[in-house]
C-alpha cells in the first residue's frame, strides 16, 4: 500500500535529520521533504480509498518521531526557558493520559487527526523556518499554546466518546 510506504519512508528521512547540521540547507531540504510527504500520504490514502488503521498509526508514529528528532536537534539551539520546559512536560503528560485512556477504553494506541492536532503539527513543522528571525521563546509559546489546546481537546474527546474515531475533526463535530 503506497501511503504506508510513504509513512515508513518519512520515518527514515526524519531520522536522517540526525546526521545533518541543524538549520543548514541540507536540514531544511530534508525537513521540507518530510513535511510534504506527511501531507501527501494522507491525501493519497483518502483519494485512493486506501486509508487504514495501520496507516493512521504509522502516520502518528512518524509524527512522534519527527517531534523527538526536532527536540534533539533544535534543543541546543533554542535553549528554552524553564517555563517552556514545564509547559512542554505538561502537554506531554496530557498526551500520555489521553493515550492511556484510549488504551483502557479501546485496547489500542491512537492519536486523533483533529483540526487542533493538524494546526499544532503545521506549527511544529513551520517552527524551524522563522527560527533565525524570531526569538525562539515567542515561537515556542505560540506552539505550546496550540499544543495545549489540541491535547486537552483530544483528551476530552476520548473521555466523552463511546467509540474510537481516529479521524474525528473536532470536539464540536461528530
Order of alpha helices (4+ residues) and beta strands (2+ residues): alpha-alpha-alpha-alpha-alpha-alpha
